Amino acid sequence: MRIRDLIILLGVIGIILIMVVPISVHVVDVLLIINISLAMMILLVSMSTQEALDFSIFPSLLLITTVFRIALNISTTRNILVHADGGKVVATFGDFVAGGNLVVGFVVFLILVVVQFIVITKGAERVAEVGARFTLDAMPGKQMSIDADLNAGMINETQARERRKKIEREADFYGAMDGASKFVKGDAIASIVILIINLLGGLVIGMVYHGFSIQEAASLFTKMSIGDGLVSQIPALMISTASGLIVTRANSDGNLASDLSRQLMQNPKLLYIVAGTIAVLGLATPIGVVITFPIAAILVFAGYKMQKTLNQKQVEEEEAEEQQQIEEVRSPESVISLLQVDPIEFEFGYGLIPLADMQQGGDLLDRIILIRRQCALELGIVVPVIRIRDNIQLKPNEYVIKIKGNTVARGELLLNHYLAMSPGFDDDSISGIETVEPAFGLPAIWIDDVMKERAELSGYTVVDPPSVVATHLTEIVKRHAHELIGRQETKSLIENVKEAYPALVEELIPNVLSVGDLQKVLAKLLREKISVRDLVTIMETLADYGGYTKDHDILTEYVRQALSRQITHQYASGGDALKVITVGPTLEKKIAEAVQQTDQGSYLALDPSSSQLIFHKLNEQIGKAVQSGQQPVILTSPTIRMYLRQLLERTLQDIPVLSYSELEPNVEIQSMGVVNL
């Protein structure tokens, strides 16, 4: 056994012996001073701790100090009654605190007991009780939070174990404090009882055994009883205060002093208000300015010094932040952050800042949220966060849209105007600044508020600048959706499907196809503006045919056929006949003969003259369809659809190419022309 442990054991045994073994008044004086010192040390430690668990021994220490205090009470009572002498400490407290007046001393003692028992002890007991109850109730939630952080990889097993142990210690601590506070409450009651015993017993013993008169006995024993009560209750009051501080301390980065100075004095302007109130109090009341003005001056000076300190601290923080940024730029690791490329960026000149500034009525951020929701519904993908920033290198009214760091579209806006697009015939009375609608390339004009109502009455389509930007951005996202879906995005879509269809995902990934294979198929569908929202049907089809071929083009054709209802509804909605440009047999034969098969897959190998002829024939039929006001759709056989699409991908990217297998049998098809060679 260590010497330190042995001393603690002997000390506890000594406390018990003090209750039954008579000791001299000189030893009692020393023990009383030790008791006061110990209580003061406990109070200071409780003020310096950052959280309750830093002083976890407090409940046990509270019990030991309470027993020690009661033992000293018994010893002093024994010396007072037997020897009519409580020692120098008791006598000093009786004379000094009472000020030579027994009634005053008795009142002070009662006030201390009432403050400790009713105010501090009762409050600390209630806080400890509530703290223990809430700590126990919160344990399951905290345990689940730790498990969630552990499963997410935010903490390791050692950290999780330490957090669980801390939660258990908190529950044990507040439970122990709930019980230990009862000792302080009992100690206050015992002090009152001991005082009454000393008073009554002292009167009887002083007159019977010591031969004092009733006046002498009352004066002597009342003074010593009050001194005994005060020398006991002052340490008890300090420990009760420490108990209240411990159970009311919230977790913090500092101790009580630092928290008080930081939180209570964080707004120096309030000191000026207090100083003004105190000064007015001195002027308007009989209190006078002699007392109030010095205090007000001290408050004003303190507020000035605090404000100066806060300003200096703010400057130092700004300088430190700037220095940190400089160091980050100088460090080799800072280059790594430059390698990050945002999927979508929207940059604009300084003249278009009101579009994104909510304080100026700009709703661009809200519109972008709606764009992402619309793309999720129409395309079935989660559009990445669109980065919005101003660019002083652009013209004031210019904006650009970037995909993975590359500019894919640009446009100009006039914020105080409206964009008006002709219904097909121009009205000479509508005048404005000629321009081109950025999303679809249609001719348009910028008109002011005066022309807006006249243009609407003439059948013009009139939109405001934010709507122009939102429409343009939406079309760009749809046109480049196949570039925005990578393996990570595909993995997120798979995880979403897995929650409802775990068997499908387990069969397909990775046994039949990899995540990369699925990503390539989805990208090919999105490239032709086919929604991948019905991911279950897509994965079911790939699970059926993925075992026969790994060719992504062929797998995409199988998926398109499985999505026939969706494709039919996309191009022939509303029950109208689907007007198509049909590929004739001679053109189909020409394309089929030009297909080359290799180990890496098949591709179309047409000579330039044949390709030029096909483009000419198709453009001729497409021009006729556009002139009649119809959206052209090319219809061909399933065997050559993907090869014809490959041929037209660069020049006629926006023209849909469908096969007979991708249309529902009940849809009405109306041919607007046949393309033959």
C-alpha positions in Angstrom: 0.0 0.0 0.0 1.3 3.4 -0.9 2.0 6.0 1.8 -0.6 8.3 0.2 -3.3 5.7 0.4 -2.3 4.9 4.0 -2.5 8.6 5.0 -6.1 8.8 3.5 -7.2 5.7 5.4 -5.7 6.9 8.7 -7.3 10.3 8.1 -10.8 8.9 7.7 -10.3 6.7 10.8 -9.0 9.7 12.7 -12.2 11.6 11.8 -14.3 8.8 13.4 -12.1 8.8 16.5 -12.5 12.5 17.0 -16.2 11.9 17.6 -15.6 9.6 20.6 -12.0 10.5 21.9 -11.6 13.7 23.8 -8.9 16.0 22.3 -7.4 19.2 23.6 -8.6 22.6 22.5 -5.3 23.3 20.9 -5.6 20.3 18.6 -9.2 21.3 17.8 -8.0 24.8 16.8 -5.6 23.3 14.4 -8.3 21.0 12.9 -10.7 23.9 12.6 -8.2 25.9 10.6 -7.5 22.8 8.4 -11.3 22.5 7.9 -11.6 26.1 6.7 -8.5 25.7 4.4 -10.0 22.5 3.0 -13.3 24.2 2.3 -11.6 27.1 0.6 -9.5 24.8 -1.5 -12.7 22.8 -2.7 -14.4 26.1 -3.6 -11.4 27.3 -5.7 -11.0 24.0 -7.4 -14.7 24.0 -8.3 -14.4 27.4 -9.8 -11.4 26.4 -11.9 -12.8 23.2 -13.4 -14.0 23.3 -17.0 -16.5 20.5 -16.7 -18.0 18.5 -13.8 -16.0 15.3 -14.5 -12.8 17.2 -13.9 -13.8 17.1 -10.2 -15.4 13.7 -10.1 -14.2 12.9 -6.6 -16.4 15.8 -5.3 -19.4 13.6 -4.1 -17.0 11.4 -1.9 -15.1 14.5 -0.8 -18.4 16.1 0.2 -19.3 13.2 2.5 -15.8 13.2 4.1 -15.8 16.9 4.8 -19.3 16.8 6.2 -18.3 14.0 8.6 -15.2 15.9 9.5 -17.2 19.0 10.2 -19.7 17.1 12.4 -16.8 15.5 14.3 -15.3 18.9 15.0 -18.7 20.1 16.1 -18.8 17.2 18.6 -15.3 17.9 19.9 -15.9 21.6 20.4 -19.3 20.9 22.0 -17.5 18.5 24.4 -14.8 21.1 25.3 -17.4 23.9 25.7 -19.6 21.9 28.1 -16.8 20.2 30.0 -14.1 22.9 30.2 -16.2 25.9 29.4 -13.5 26.6 26.7 -14.0 26.1 22.9 -10.5 27.3 21.9 -9.1 30.4 20.4 -10.7 29.9 16.9 -14.2 29.5 18.4 -13.7 32.4 20.7 -12.4 34.6 17.9 -15.3 33.9 15.6 -17.7 34.5 18.5 -16.2 37.9 19.4 -15.2 39.1 16.0 -18.3 38.2 14.0 -20.7 39.1 16.8 -19.0 42.4 17.4 -19.4 42.0 21.2 -23.2 41.7 20.8 -24.7 38.3 21.4 -27.9 39.1 19.6 -26.1 40.2 16.5 -23.9 37.1 16.5 -27.0 34.9 16.9 -28.8 36.7 14.0 -25.7 36.4 11.7 -25.5 32.7 12.5 -29.2 32.2 11.7 -28.8 34.1 8.4 -25.8 31.9 7.4 -27.8 28.7 8.2 -30.9 30.0 6.3 -28.8 31.0 3.2 -27.0 27.7 3.2 -30.0 25.5 3.9 -32.8 27.2 1.9 -30.9 29.0 -1.0 -27.7 27.1 -1.8 -28.3 23.6 -0.5 -31.9 23.3 -1.8 -31.0 24.7 -5.2 -27.9 22.5 -5.6 -29.9 19.5 -4.5 -32.6 20.2 -7.1 -30.1 20.8 -9.9 -28.3 17.6 -9.0 -31.6 15.7 -9.1 -32.6 17.1 -12.5 -29.1 16.7 -13.9 -29.1 13.0 -12.8 -32.5 12.4 -14.4 -31.7 14.1 -17.7 -28.3 12.4 -17.9 -29.9 9.0 -17.5 -32.6 9.8 -20.0 -30.1 11.0 -22.6 -27.8 8.0 -22.3 -29.5 5.9 -25.1 -29.4 8.8 -27.6 -25.8 9.6 -26.8 -24.9 5.9 -27.3 -26.7 5.8 -30.6 -24.9 9.0 -31.7 -21.5 7.4 -30.9 -22.4 4.2 -32.8 -23.5 6.4 -35.8 -20.2 8.3 -35.8 -18.3 5.0 -35.5 -20.1 3.5 -38.4 -19.6 6.6 -40.5 -15.8 6.4 -39.8 -15.8 9.8 -38.1 -14.2 8.2 -35.0 -12.3 5.0 -34.3 -13.0 2.3 -31.8 -10.7 3.8 -29.1 -12.5 7.2 -29.3 -15.9 5.5 -29.2 -14.9 3.5 -26.1 -13.7 6.7 -24.4 -16.9 8.5 -25.2 -19.0 5.7 -23.9 -16.9 5.6 -20.7 -17.4 9.4 -20.3 -21.2 9.0 -20.6 -21.2 6.3 -18.0 -19.0 8.5 -15.7 -21.4 11.5 -16.1 -24.4 9.3 -15.2 -22.5 8.0 -12.1 -21.4 11.5 -11.1 -24.8 13.2 -11.2 -26.4 10.2 -9.5 -23.7 10.5 -6.7 -24.2 14.3 -6.5 -27.9 13.7 -6.1 -27.3 11.6 -3.0 -24.3 13.6 -1.7 -26.3 16.8 -1.6 -28.5 15.3 1.1 -25.5 15.3 3.4 -25.1 19.1 3.1 -28.8 19.4 3.9 -28.5 17.2 6.9 -25.4 19.1 8.1 -27.4 22.4 8.1 -30.1 20.9 10.2 -27.5 19.3 12.6 -25.9 22.7 13.1 -29.1 24.2 14.4 -29.7 21.3 16.7 -26.1 21.4 18.0 -26.4 25.2 18.7 -29.6 24.7 20.7 -27.9 21.9 22.7 -24.9 24.1 23.4 -27.0 26.9 24.6 -29.3 24.9 26.8 -26.7 22.5 28.0 -24.2 25.3 28.6 -26.7 27.2 30.8 -27.3 24.1 33.0 -23.7 22.9 33.2 -22.4 26.4 33.7 -24.6 26.9 36.8 -24.5 23.4 38.2 -20.9 22.3 37.6 -19.0 25.5 37.1 -20.8 27.6 39.6 -21.6 30.5 37.2 -24.5 32.8 37.7 -27.2 32.7 35.1 -26.0 35.9 33.5 -22.4 34.7 33.3 -23.4 31.3 32.0 -25.7 32.8 29.4 -23.0 35.3 28.2 -20.1 32.8 28.1 -21.9 29.8 26.6 -23.9 31.8 24.1 -20.8 33.4 22.8 -18.9 30.1 22.5 -22.0 28.4 20.9 -22.3 31.1 18.3 -18.6 31.0 17.6 -18.8 27.2 17.3 -21.7 27.5 14.9 -20.0 30.1 12.8 -16.7 28.3 12.5 -18.6 25.3 11.3 -21.1 26.9 9.0 -18.7 29.2 7.1 -16.8 26.1 5.7 -20.1 24.4 5.1 -21.3 27.5 3.2 -18.2 27.4 1.0 -18.6 23.7 0.3 -22.3 24.2 -0.5 -21.4 26.9 -2.9 -18.8 24.6 -4.5 -21.5 21.9 -4.8 -23.8 24.4 -6.6 -21.0 25.5 -8.9 -20.2 21.9 -9.8 -23.7 20.8 -10.7 -24.5 24.0 -12.6 -21.4 24.1 -14.7 -22.0 23.5 -18.4 -19.2 22.1 -20.6 -16.9 24.9 -21.6 -13.4 25.6 -23.0 -12.4 27.6 -19.9 -12.9 27.9 -16.2 -15.5 30.1 -14.3 -13.3 33.2 -14.4 -12.6 33.0 -18.1 -16.2 32.3 -18.9 -17.4 35.2 -16.8 -15.0 37.6 -18.4 -15.7 36.4 -21.9 -19.5 36.0 -21.8 -20.6 38.6 -19.2 -18.3 41.3 -20.6 -18.6 40.6 -24.3 -20.6 43.7 -25.0 -18.9 46.8 -23.5 -21.7 49.1 -24.7 -23.9 47.6 -21.9 -21.5 49.0 -19.3 -22.2 52.6 -20.7 -26.0 52.0 -20.2 -25.4 50.8 -16.6 -23.1 53.7 -15.9 -25.7 56.1 -17.2 -28.5 54.5 -15.1 -26.3 54.8 -11.9 -25.5 58.4 -12.7 -29.2 59.3 -13.1 -30.0 57.4 -9.9 -27.5 59.7 -8.1 -29.0 62.8 -9.6 -32.7 62.0 -9.2 -32.6 60.4 -5.7 -31.3 61.3 -2.3 -28.5 58.8 -2.7 -26.3 61.6 -4.1 -23.6 61.9 -6.7 -20.8 61.3 -4.2 -21.5 57.5 -4.2 -23.0 57.0 -7.7 -20.6 59.1 -9.9 -17.4 57.3 -8.9 -19.1 54.0 -9.6 -20.4 55.3 -12.9 -17.0 56.6 -13.9 -15.4 53.2 -13.1 -18.0 51.5 -15.3 -17.4 53.9 -18.2 -13.6 53.4 -17.9 -14.1 49.6 -17.8 -16.3 49.8 -20.9 -13.8 51.9 -22.7 -10.9 49.6 -21.9 -13.0 46.5 -22.9 -14.0 48.1 -26.2 -10.4 48.9 -26.9 -9.3 45.4 -26.0 -12.0 43.9 -28.3 -11.0 46.1 -31.2 -7.4 45.2 -30.8 -8.3 41.5 -30.5 -10.4 41.8 -33.7 -7.5 43.4 -35.5 -5.1 40.7 -34.3 -7.5 38.0 -35.5 -7.8 39.6 -38.9 -4.0 39.9 -39.2 -3.6 36.3 -38.0 -6.2 35.1 -40.6 -4.5 37.0 -43.4 -1.1 35.6 -42.3 -2.6 32.1 -42.3 -4.0 32.6 -45.8 -0.5 33.8 -46.9 1.1 30.8 -45.3 -1.4 28.5 -47.0 -0.7 30.0 -50.4 3.0 29.6 -49.8 2.7 26.0 -48.6 3.1 23.2 -51.2 -0.2 21.7 -50.1 -2.1 24.8 -51.2 -1.7 23.8 -54.9 -3.8 20.7 -54.3 -6.9 22.9 -53.7 -6.5 24.4 -57.2 -6.9 20.9 -58.7 -10.5 20.8 -57.7 -12.9 21.4 -60.6 -16.5 22.3 -59.9 -19.0 20.3 -62.0 -21.1 23.3 -62.8 -20.2 27.0 -62.5 -22.3 30.1 -63.2 -20.2 33.3 -63.4 -21.5 36.7 -64.1 -20.4 40.3 -64.4 -20.8 42.9 -61.7 -23.8 44.4 -63.4 -25.8 41.1 -62.7 -25.0 40.9 -59.0 -28.6 41.9 -58.1 -29.7 38.6 -59.6 -28.0 36.7 -56.8 -28.2 39.3 -54.0 -31.3 38.4 -51.9 -31.1 41.8 -50.2 -31.7 43.4 -53.6 -34.6 41.1 -54.4 -32.6 38.5 -56.4 -34.0 35.0 -56.4 -31.4 33.2 -58.5 -30.5 30.9 -55.6 -34.1 29.8 -55.1 -34.4 29.2 -58.9 -31.3 27.0 -58.9 -32.9 24.9 -56.2 -36.0 24.5 -58.4 -33.8 23.7 -61.3 -32.1 20.8 -59.4 -35.6 19.5 -58.4 -36.8 19.7 -61.9 -33.8 17.9 -63.3 -34.2 15.2 -60.6 -37.8 14.6 -61.8 -37.2 14.8 -65.5 -33.8 13.2 -65.8 -33.6 11.0 -62.7 -30.2 12.3 -61.6 -29.0 14.5 -58.7 -27.5 17.6 -60.3 -24.3 18.7 -58.4 -24.2 21.9 -56.5 -24.0 24.8 -58.9 -21.2 27.2 -58.0 -22.2 30.9 -58.3 -19.6 33.6 -58.4 -19.0 37.0 -59.9 -16.2 37.6 -62.4 -14.8 41.1 -63.0 -13.2 39.9 -66.2 -16.6 39.5 -67.8 -18.7 42.4 -69.3 -21.0 44.0 -66.7 -24.1 42.3 -68.2 -22.5 39.1 -69.4 -22.6 35.6 -67.8 -21.0 32.3 -68.7 -21.9 28.7 -67.8 -19.1 26.2 -67.2 -19.1 22.5 -67.1 -16.1 21.0 -65.4 -14.1 24.2 -65.8 -14.9 24.7 -69.5 -17.2 27.4 -70.9 -20.2 25.8 -72.7 -22.5 28.7 -72.9 -22.7 32.5 -72.5 -25.2 35.2 -72.7 -26.0 38.9 -71.9 -28.9 40.3 -69.9 -30.4 43.7 -69.5 -31.8 43.8 -65.9 -34.3 46.6 -66.5 -35.7 45.1 -69.6 -37.8 42.1 -70.7 -37.0 39.5 -73.4 -39.7 39.3 -76.0 -39.9 36.5 -78.5 -42.0 36.8 -81.6 -45.0 34.4 -82.0 -44.1 33.9 -85.7 -45.0 37.2 -87.1 -43.5 40.5 -86.2 -45.4 43.6 -84.9 -43.7 46.8 -86.2 -45.0 48.7 -83.2 -42.9 46.6 -80.9 -39.4 48.1 -80.8 -36.4 47.2 -78.7 -32.8 46.0 -78.7 -32.4 43.0 -81.0 -30.8 39.9 -79.5 -30.9 36.1 -79.6 -32.6 34.0 -76.9 -29.7 32.2 -75.3 -31.3 28.8 -74.5 -32.7 27.9 -77.9 -31.1 30.5 -80.2 -34.4 32.1 -81.2 -34.5 35.8 -82.4 -35.8 38.1 -79.7 -35.7 41.7 -78.6 -35.1 43.4 -75.2 -38.1 45.7 -74.4 -38.7 48.1 -71.5 -41.7 48.3 -69.2 -43.7 50.5 -71.6 -43.5 47.9 -74.4 -44.2 44.9 -72.2 -48.0 45.1 -72.1 -48.2 45.9 -75.8 -46.0 42.9 -76.6 -48.1 40.5 -74.5 -51.2 41.7 -76.3 -49.5 41.1 -79.6 -48.8 37.5 -78.7 -45.1 37.8 -77.9 -43.6 35.6 -75.2 -42.3 38.0 -72.6 -39.9 36.8 -69.8 -37.9 38.6 -67.2 -34.0 38.3 -67.0 -34.0 35.8 -64.1 -36.3 33.5 -66.0 -34.0 33.8 -69.1 -31.1 32.7 -67.0 -33.0 29.9 -65.3 -34.2 28.5 -68.7 -30.7 28.7 -70.2 -29.2 27.0 -67.2 -31.8 24.3 -67.2 -31.2 23.5 -70.9 -27.5 23.4 -70.4 -27.8 21.0 -67.5 -30.1 18.7 -69.6 -27.8 18.9 -72.6 -24.7 18.0 -70.6 -26.3 15.7 -68.1 -24.3 12.7 -69.4 -21.1 14.5 -68.3 -22.4 15.1 -64.8 -23.0 11.5 -63.9 -19.8 9.7 -62.9 -19.1 6.5 -61.0 -19.6 8.3 -57.6 -23.0 9.7 -58.7 -24.0 6.3 -60.1 -23.0 4.6 -56.8 -25.3 7.0 -54.9 -28.2 6.1 -57.2 -27.4 2.4 -56.7 -27.5 2.9 -52.9 -30.9 4.6 -53.2 -32.3 1.6 -55.2 -30.7 -0.9 -52.8 -32.9 0.4 -49.9 -36.1 -0.9 -51.7 -34.7 -3.5 -54.1 -31.6 -5.2 -52.4 -32.0 -8.4 -54.4 -31.8 -6.6 -57.7 -28.6 -4.7 -56.8 -26.9 -7.8 -55.3 -27.5 -9.8 -58.5 -26.4 -7.0 -60.9 -23.5 -5.3 -59.0 -20.8 -6.5 -59.3 -21.6 -10.1 -60.4 -23.0 -9.2 -63.8 -21.8 -5.6 -64.4 -19.6 -3.1 -62.6 -20.5 0.3 -61.4 -18.6 1.7 -64.4 -20.6 -0.4 -66.9 -23.9 0.9 -65.4 -22.5 4.5 -65.5 -21.7 4.2 -69.2 -25.2 3.0 -70.0 -26.8 5.8 -68.0 -24.6 8.4 -69.7 -25.6 7.1 -73.2 -29.3 7.4 -72.2 -28.9 10.9 -70.9 -26.9 11.9 -73.9 -30.1 11.3 -76.0 -32.2 13.0 -73.3 -33.8 9.8 -72.0 -34.6 9.9 -68.3 -32.9 7.4 -66.0 -35.4 7.9 -63.2 -36.8 4.4 -63.7 -33.6 2.9 -62.6 -35.2 -0.3 -61.4 -36.4 -1.1 -65.0 -32.9 -0.2 -66.3 -31.1 -2.4 -63.8 -33.6 -5.3 -64.4 -32.9 -5.2 -68.1 -29.2 -5.1 -67.6 -29.4 -8.0 -65.2 -31.2 -10.0 -68.0 -28.9 -9.2 -70.8 -25.6 -8.3 -69.0 -24.6 -12.0 -69.0 -24.7 -12.2 -72.8 -22.8 -9.1 -73.8 -20.7 -6.4 -72.3 -21.0 -4.0 -75.2 -22.4 -0.8 -73.7 -24.1 0.3 -77.0 -26.0 -3.0 -77.3 -27.0 -2.9 -73.6 -28.2 0.6 -74.1 -30.4 -0.5 -77.0 -32.0 -3.3 -74.8 -32.6 -0.7 -72.1 -34.3 1.7 -74.6 -36.6 -1.0 -75.7 -37.5 -1.8 -72.1 -38.3 1.9 -71.6 -40.6 2.0 -74.6 -43.6 3.3 -72.7 -41.5 6.2 -71.3 -40.0 7.0 -74.7 -43.4 6.9 -76.4 -44.9 9.2 -73.8 -41.9 11.6 -74.1 -42.4 12.1 -77.9 -46.1 11.3 -78.4 -47.8 12.7 -75.4 -51.3 14.0 -75.4 -52.7 11.3 -77.7 -51.5 13.0 -80.9 -50.0 11.1 -83.7 -46.2 10.8 -83.7 -45.0 12.6 -86.9 -41.7 11.0 -88.0 -39.2 11.0 -90.8 -38.8 7.4 -91.9 -35.5 5.9 -93.0 -36.0 4.0 -96.3 -34.8 0.5 -97.1 -31.9 1.7 -99.3 -30.5 3.9 -96.6 -30.9 1.1 -94.0 -29.1 -1.3 -96.3 -26.3 1.2 -96.9 -25.8 1.7 -93.1 -26.0 -2.0 -92.3 -23.3 -2.8 -94.9 -21.0 -0.2 -93.5 -21.0 -1.7 -90.0 -17.7 -3.1 -89.0 -17.3 -5.7 -86.2 -14.2 -5.8 -84.0 -13.1 -7.4 -80.8 -13.8 -4.0 -79.0 -17.3 -3.7 -80.5 -18.9 -2.5 -83.7 -18.7 0.9 -85.4 -19.9 2.6 -88.6 -17.4 3.0 -91.4 -18.9 5.2 -94.2 -17.0 7.0 -96.9 -17.2 10.8 -96.8 -19.3 11.1 -100.0 -22.0 8.7 -98.6 -22.1 10.5 -95.3 -22.5 13.8 -97.1 -25.3 12.4 -99.2 -27.1 11.1 -96.1 -26.8 14.5 -94.3 -28.2 16.2 -97.4 -31.2 13.9 -97.7 -32.0 14.1 -93.9 -31.6 17.9 -93.8 -34.0 18.2 -96.7 -36.7 16.3 -94.9 -36.0 18.0 -91.5 -36.3 21.4 -93.2 -39.7 20.5 -94.5 -40.8 19.3 -91.0 -39.6 22.5 -89.3 -41.3 24.7 -91.9 -44.6 22.9 -91.2 -44.1 23.7 -87.4 -43.4 20.1 -86.4 -40.6 18.7 -84.2 -38.8 16.2 -86.4 -38.2 12.6 -85.2 -36.3 10.1 -87.2 -37.7 6.5 -87.1 -35.6 3.5 -88.2 -35.2 -0.2 -87.6 -33.7 -1.4 -84.3 -30.6 -3.0 -86.0 -29.2 0.3 -87.3 -30.6 2.9 -84.9 -27.5 3.3 -82.8 -25.3 3.5 -85.9 -27.4 6.2 -87.5 -27.3 8.0 -84.2 -23.5 7.8 -84.2 -23.5 9.3 -87.7 -25.8 12.3 -86.8 -24.4 12.9 -83.3 -22.1 15.8 -84.2 -24.3 17.6 -86.8 -27.9 16.8 -85.8 -27.5 16.2 -82.1 -30.9 17.6 -81.1 -32.8 15.4 -83.5 -34.2 12.3 -81.8 -33.5 8.9 -83.5 -36.0 6.2 -82.5 -36.5 2.6 -83.5 -39.8 0.7 -84.0 -39.1 -1.4 -80.9 -38.9 1.7 -78.7 -42.6 2.7 -79.4 -45.7 1.3 -77.9 -47.9 -0.7 -80.4 -50.9 1.5 -79.8 -49.2 4.8 -80.8 -50.2 6.3 -84.1 -47.3 7.0 -86.4 -47.6 9.5 -89.2 -44.7 9.7 -91.7 -43.7 13.1 -92.9 -41.2 11.8 -95.4 -38.9 8.9 -96.3 -35.2 9.2 -96.7 -33.7 7.0 -99.4 -30.4 7.0 -101.3 
